[in-house]
Amino acid sequence: MTEKLLIAGEWVPAASGATSTTYDPSTASPLAEFAEAGPADVDAAVAAARSAFEDPAWRDLTPDARGRLLWKVADLIERDAAAIAELETRDQGQPIAMSTGVNVTLAAQVFRYYAGWATKIEGKLSSVSVPDTLHYTRREPLGVVGLITPWNFPFAIAAWKLAPALATGNTVVLKPAEQTPLSTLRLGELCVEAGIPAGVVNVLTGGPEAGKALVAHRGVNKISFTGSTEVGQQIAAAAAIDLKRVGLELGGKAPSIITRGADIDAAVIGNLQGALFNTGQACGAYTRFYVDSKRADEFTEKIAAAAQTLKVGPGLDFDTVLGPLVSQEQLDRVAGYVDGGVAQGAQLVTGGGRASGPGLDAGYFFSPTVFSGVRDDMTIAREEIFGPVLSIFSYDDEDEVVARANATDYGLAAVVWTHDLTEAHRLAARIQAGTVFVNQLPLIDPGAPWGGFGLSGWGREMGTFALDEFTETKGVWVNLAR
């Protein structure tokens, strides 16, 4: 059976009849076939979204009714949580404990959060100085928005784009990454089941051709994209032609600063988890470890020893900590960075190659890898690897470490490990990143903004910030003179 496209409330094959295959990264075996959307399908989906945006069935829906639809989607996600989590793990490879406890759970939370906001999108009265005049503002939906999601957290990221887009009254064309389309198609099914009107949510599967056509389409008012910085730059350039709105959540190279007074054992556990969740395939993963020179040897020894104890295995095994990388392409990419690190003189402390053992040989498994003696100019210190690779540096004083942590094109996330509250606040203020964590894992919550500085992107997702991303402000002037 081939998974189809969702266009105007109907499940249809691609106009060309083309299909592609998605693979189970734990075994490298085919998992399912899906329709390969092309420009004709993008045209049809955008037309369906535009028609739905102008249809009273959606346009005139009360905010309360719109919020109830989003709440219903959350209920359906929770009803099918176990099946969705298994589907996500089979398609993406992430450990089932993560897809169950983080990915699917967060998706339901996000829909409930924005269900509440549907009735609270307000304008304001403006204090203008023109006599006998009333001025007020309205917050209105943009229209048709294209949502393009990555392969690392397909279900959760689709939810955190889709929910605020719908809460604010937009209609949507949603395109998941070609490596991991299955859970997003399931989300489309739940939207239909929840009673969201036909054409309000359209789902197109396929590769770069479909994404490029969606970005270039003159009928799309905004593109919200999560993925690589390189593709984000291409999207920004293409969107400039018709000046459509763009939101970009891109790459990261998160520094982790371990101060002299930090609890090293807690920092080891937290950094290992913060670096290796989803096998390091996360833009907010901790990747550059700046350790006070007095504690660097201790930290390196302990984190390398701990990394060696982590269970590498298929995602459906509840004991697995590190699942496979998503594809052979990603496996080769990570291996290339590791080989480059060795060639440039970094000291390989542990790992460094493909993981082997019972049940691992066929899949895309890579051993947790720790480098020490890394220099700031090395490729592994500057480029996003997106795999289970940790680079350890040492530093001598605060000014030095802040300058080095900030010496990057990225600025998505960072973390500080310290027992000194004053030091924590001081460092958080000086680090150039969209989110700074203190003594904890990289977390995401519907109520907190997420996004970055520099090449980590434009705009913010989550919280009230997402409402701004999906609305326009309209000013209304009323002459009150007789």
C-alpha positions in Angstrom: 0.0 0.0 0.0 1.2 3.5 -0.9 0.6 6.4 1.5 -1.3 9.2 -0.3 -1.4 13.0 -0.2 -4.1 14.9 1.7 -5.5 17.6 -0.5 -8.9 19.3 0.0 -9.9 16.6 2.5 -9.2 13.7 0.1 -6.4 11.2 0.1 -5.1 11.1 -3.4 -2.0 9.8 -5.3 0.6 12.2 -6.7 -0.5 13.8 -10.0 2.5 12.2 -11.7 1.9 8.8 -10.0 5.4 8.9 -8.6 6.3 7.3 -5.3 9.2 7.0 -3.0 10.2 4.7 -0.2 11.0 5.3 3.5 13.3 3.0 5.4 13.6 1.7 8.9 17.0 3.0 10.1 17.4 0.1 12.5 17.5 -2.4 9.7 17.9 -0.4 6.5 14.9 -2.3 5.2 11.9 -0.7 3.3 9.2 0.5 5.6 6.5 2.0 3.4 5.9 3.7 0.0 4.6 7.2 -0.2 3.4 9.6 -2.9 6.0 11.9 -4.3 4.4 15.3 -4.7 5.4 17.6 -7.5 4.5 21.1 -8.6 1.0 20.1 -9.8 0.2 18.7 -6.4 1.6 21.9 -4.7 -0.7 23.9 -7.0 -3.7 21.7 -6.0 -2.9 21.9 -2.3 -2.4 25.7 -2.3 -5.6 26.1 -4.2 -7.5 23.9 -1.7 -6.0 25.9 1.2 -6.9 29.2 -0.4 -10.5 28.1 -1.0 -10.8 26.8 2.6 -9.4 30.1 3.9 -12.2 32.0 2.2 -14.9 29.5 3.0 -17.3 30.5 5.8 -17.0 27.0 7.2 -13.5 28.0 8.4 -13.4 31.8 8.0 -16.5 32.4 10.1 -15.8 29.7 12.7 -15.9 31.2 16.2 -12.6 31.3 18.1 -14.2 29.0 20.7 -15.1 26.4 18.0 -11.6 26.7 16.5 -10.1 26.0 19.9 -12.4 23.0 20.4 -11.1 21.5 17.1 -7.5 21.9 18.3 -8.4 20.3 21.6 -10.0 17.4 19.8 -6.8 16.8 17.9 -4.9 16.7 21.2 -7.4 14.1 22.5 -6.9 12.0 19.4 -3.1 12.2 19.7 -3.4 10.9 23.2 -5.8 8.2 22.2 -3.4 6.9 19.6 -0.2 7.8 21.4 1.3 4.3 21.6 0.7 3.6 17.9 2.0 7.1 16.8 5.2 6.7 18.9 5.9 3.2 17.4 5.4 4.6 13.9 7.7 7.5 14.7 10.4 5.2 16.0 10.1 2.8 13.1 10.4 5.7 10.6 12.9 7.9 12.3 14.8 5.5 14.6 14.6 7.5 17.8 14.3 5.4 21.0 10.7 4.5 21.9 11.1 6.1 25.3 11.7 9.4 23.6 9.0 9.1 21.0 6.5 8.1 23.7 7.6 10.4 26.6 8.7 13.5 24.6 7.7 13.6 21.0 4.1 12.5 21.0 3.5 14.0 24.5 4.7 17.4 23.5 2.5 17.3 20.4 -0.6 16.9 22.4 0.5 19.6 24.9 1.1 22.0 22.0 -2.3 21.5 20.6 -3.9 22.1 24.0 -1.8 25.2 24.6 -2.9 26.8 21.3 -6.5 25.7 21.7 -6.6 28.0 24.7 -5.1 30.9 22.7 -7.7 30.7 19.9 -10.1 32.8 22.1 -7.4 35.3 23.3 -6.0 36.8 20.1 -6.8 40.5 20.6 -6.1 43.9 19.1 -5.9 47.1 21.1 -7.2 50.6 21.2 -4.6 53.1 20.0 -4.1 56.6 21.6 -4.0 58.6 18.4 -3.8 62.5 18.5 -6.3 63.1 15.6 -9.4 64.7 17.0 -12.7 62.9 16.7 -11.1 59.7 15.6 -11.1 56.1 16.9 -8.2 53.9 16.0 -7.9 50.2 16.9 -5.9 47.2 15.7 -7.0 43.7 14.6 -4.8 40.6 14.6 -5.7 38.7 11.4 -4.5 35.4 9.9 -1.9 35.6 7.1 -3.8 33.3 4.8 -2.1 30.2 3.4 1.0 29.1 5.1 3.5 26.4 4.1 5.0 24.4 6.9 8.1 22.4 6.1 9.4 20.1 8.8 12.7 18.1 9.4 13.3 14.5 9.9 14.7 14.5 13.4 11.4 15.2 15.4 8.8 14.9 12.6 5.6 14.6 14.7 6.4 17.1 17.4 7.7 19.8 15.1 4.7 19.4 12.7 2.5 19.9 15.7 4.2 23.0 17.1 3.9 24.6 13.6 0.4 23.4 12.8 -1.3 24.3 16.1 -0.5 28.0 16.2 -1.2 28.4 12.5 -4.7 26.9 12.9 -5.3 28.7 16.2 -4.8 32.1 14.4 -7.2 31.1 11.6 -4.7 30.2 8.8 -5.0 27.3 6.4 -2.0 25.1 5.8 0.1 23.0 3.4 2.3 20.8 5.5 5.3 19.0 4.0 7.4 16.6 6.1 10.9 15.6 5.3 11.1 12.8 2.7 13.1 10.6 5.1 10.3 10.5 7.7 6.8 11.2 6.3 4.7 8.6 8.1 3.8 10.3 11.4 2.9 13.5 9.7 0.5 11.7 7.4 -1.0 10.2 10.6 -1.4 13.7 12.0 -3.3 14.7 8.9 -5.6 11.8 9.4 -6.3 12.9 13.0 -7.1 16.5 11.8 -9.7 15.0 9.4 -11.1 12.9 12.1 -11.3 15.8 14.5 -13.6 17.6 12.0 -11.2 20.3 10.7 -12.9 21.5 7.5 -11.6 20.1 4.2 -8.7 22.0 2.7 -7.7 23.7 6.0 -4.9 21.1 6.5 -3.2 19.6 3.4 -0.3 17.2 3.6 2.2 16.7 0.8 5.0 14.1 1.0 8.0 14.2 -1.3 11.4 15.5 -1.7 13.1 18.8 -2.4 11.1 19.4 -5.7 7.9 19.7 -3.7 9.5 21.9 -1.1 10.9 24.3 -3.6 7.6 24.6 -5.4 5.8 25.4 -2.1 8.4 28.1 -1.3 8.1 29.7 -4.7 4.3 29.6 -4.9 2.7 33.0 -5.2 -0.4 31.7 -3.4 1.5 31.0 -0.2 1.7 33.9 2.3 4.3 32.5 4.7 6.8 29.7 4.9 7.8 28.2 8.3 10.8 26.0 8.0 12.8 23.9 10.4 16.0 22.3 9.0 19.5 23.0 7.9 21.0 26.5 7.7 21.9 25.9 4.0 18.3 25.1 3.0 17.1 28.0 5.2 19.3 30.4 3.3 17.9 29.1 0.0 14.3 29.5 1.3 15.0 33.1 2.4 16.4 34.0 -1.0 13.5 32.4 -2.9 10.9 34.0 -0.6 12.4 37.4 -1.2 11.0 37.4 -4.8 7.4 37.9 -3.6 8.3 39.1 -0.1 6.4 36.3 1.6 6.8 36.0 5.3 9.5 33.5 6.5 10.2 31.8 9.8 13.4 29.8 10.0 14.6 27.5 12.8 17.9 26.3 11.6 21.2 24.7 12.8 23.0 25.0 16.1 26.3 24.3 17.8 25.4 24.7 21.4 28.2 25.4 23.9 28.2 23.9 27.3 30.2 25.8 29.9 31.3 23.7 32.9 32.6 26.1 35.6 35.2 25.3 38.2 32.6 25.1 40.9 30.1 22.9 39.0 29.0 19.5 40.3 31.0 17.5 37.8 29.1 14.3 38.2 25.8 16.1 37.6 27.4 17.9 34.6 28.6 14.6 33.2 25.1 13.0 33.3 23.3 16.1 32.1 25.7 16.8 29.3 25.7 13.2 28.1 21.9 13.2 27.9 21.9 16.7 26.5 24.3 15.8 23.8 23.1 12.4 22.8 19.3 12.6 23.0 17.9 11.4 19.6 21.4 10.1 18.9 22.6 13.7 18.8 20.3 14.5 15.9 18.9 17.7 17.4 19.7 21.3 16.7 19.7 22.1 20.4 22.0 19.3 21.4 25.0 20.2 23.5 28.1 19.8 21.3 31.0 22.0 22.4 32.1 21.4 26.0 34.1 24.2 27.6 35.5 22.9 30.9 37.5 24.9 33.4 41.1 23.8 33.0 41.2 22.6 36.6 38.4 20.2 36.0 38.9 19.3 32.3 40.7 16.0 32.9 38.2 14.8 35.4 35.2 15.7 33.2 36.8 14.1 30.1 37.5 10.8 31.9 34.1 10.6 33.5 32.0 11.5 30.4 34.0 9.1 28.2 33.5 6.3 30.7 29.8 7.0 30.9 29.4 7.1 27.2 30.9 3.6 26.9 28.1 2.2 29.1 25.2 3.6 27.0 23.2 0.9 25.2 23.1 1.3 21.4 20.3 -0.5 19.8 17.0 -0.5 17.8 14.6 2.2 18.8 11.8 -0.2 19.7 13.9 -1.6 22.5 12.9 0.3 25.7 16.5 -0.2 27.0 18.0 1.6 24.1 19.6 5.0 24.8 21.2 5.6 21.4 19.2 4.5 18.4 20.4 4.5 14.8 21.1 7.6 12.7 18.3 8.4 10.3 19.9 7.2 7.1 23.1 5.9 5.4 23.7 9.5 4.2 23.7 10.7 7.8 25.9 7.9 8.9 28.4 8.7 6.3 28.2 12.4 7.2 29.0 11.8 10.9 31.8 9.3 10.1 33.3 12.0 7.8 33.4 14.5 10.5 34.9 12.1 13.0 37.6 11.1 10.5 38.3 14.8 9.9 38.6 15.5 13.6 41.3 12.8 13.9 43.1 14.1 10.8 43.1 17.7 12.3 44.7 16.5 15.5 41.9 16.1 18.0 42.4 13.2 20.5 39.8 10.5 20.1 39.0 9.3 23.7 36.2 6.8 22.9 34.0 5.7 20.0 34.8 7.0 16.6 33.2 4.5 14.3 30.2 2.5 13.4 28.6 0.5 16.2 28.7 -3.2 15.9 27.2 -6.1 17.7 24.1 -8.3 17.7 21.3 -6.6 15.7 23.3 -3.6 14.8 25.2 -4.5 11.6 22.4 -3.8 9.2 21.2 -0.5 10.6 22.8 3.0 10.7 24.3 2.8 14.2 27.3 4.9 15.3 29.2 4.7 18.6 29.0 7.6 21.1 32.2 9.5 20.4 34.2 11.8 22.6 37.1 14.1 21.5 39.4 16.0 23.8 42.1 18.5 22.9 39.8 20.1 20.4 40.8 23.5 19.0 38.3 26.2 18.1 39.4 26.3 14.5 38.8 22.6 13.9 35.9 21.6 11.6 34.3 19.5 14.4 34.3 22.6 16.6 32.6 24.8 14.0 30.2 22.8 11.9 27.0 21.1 13.0 27.6 17.4 12.9 24.1 16.2 13.9 25.3 12.9 15.5 26.7 11.5 18.7 30.0 13.4 18.7 31.2 15.4 21.7 34.1 17.9 21.5 35.9 18.9 24.8 37.9 22.1 25.2 39.5 23.7 28.3 39.4 27.3 29.4 41.0 29.5 32.1 38.7 32.5 32.8 35.2 33.7 32.2 36.0 36.4 29.6 37.9 33.8 27.6 35.1 31.2 27.6 32.4 33.7 26.8 34.3 34.9 23.8 35.0 31.4 22.6 31.4 30.2 23.2 30.1 33.1 21.1 32.7 32.7 18.3 30.3 30.8 16.1 27.8 31.5 13.3 25.1 29.8 15.3 23.2 30.9 18.4 20.3 28.6 19.1 21.0 27.2 22.5 23.7 27.0 25.3 24.0 25.7 28.8 25.9 26.7 31.9 26.8 24.3 34.7 27.5 26.1 38.1 26.5 26.2 41.7 27.0 30.0 41.8 23.7 31.7 41.1 25.4 35.1 40.4 27.7 33.4 37.9 24.8 31.6 36.3 22.9 34.8 35.6 26.0 36.7 34.5 26.9 34.0 31.9 23.3 33.7 30.7 23.3 37.4 30.0 26.6 37.3 28.1 26.1 34.2 25.9 24.6 34.9 22.5 21.9 32.3 22.1 18.1 32.2 21.8 17.9 29.9 24.8 20.3 29.5 27.7 19.8 26.5 30.1 21.3 26.4 33.5 22.1 23.0 35.1 19.6 21.1 33.0 18.8 19.3 29.7 17.7 21.2 26.6 13.9 21.3 27.1 11.1 22.7 25.0 7.7 23.7 26.4 4.7 25.2 24.6 4.9 28.3 26.8 8.5 29.2 26.2 9.9 30.7 23.0 12.3 28.7 20.8 14.6 30.1 18.1 18.0 31.4 17.6 20.5 34.2 16.8 22.6 34.4 13.6 22.6 31.4 11.3 20.3 29.6 13.7 17.3 31.4 12.1 14.6 34.1 12.0 11.7 34.4 14.4 10.5 32.4 17.3 8.2 29.4 17.7 6.2 28.4 20.8 4.6 30.7 23.4 2.8 33.9 22.3 5.6 34.5 19.9 4.1 32.0 17.5 0.9 34.0 17.4 2.9 36.9 16.0 4.5 34.7 13.5 1.1 33.7 12.0 -0.8 36.9 12.2 -0.8 40.4 10.6 -1.7 43.6 12.4 -4.3 45.7 10.8 -5.0 49.3 11.9 -8.6 50.6 11.6 -9.4 54.4 11.6 -13.0 55.5 12.3 -14.1 59.2 11.8 -16.3 60.1 14.8 -16.9 63.7 13.7 -20.5 64.6 13.1 
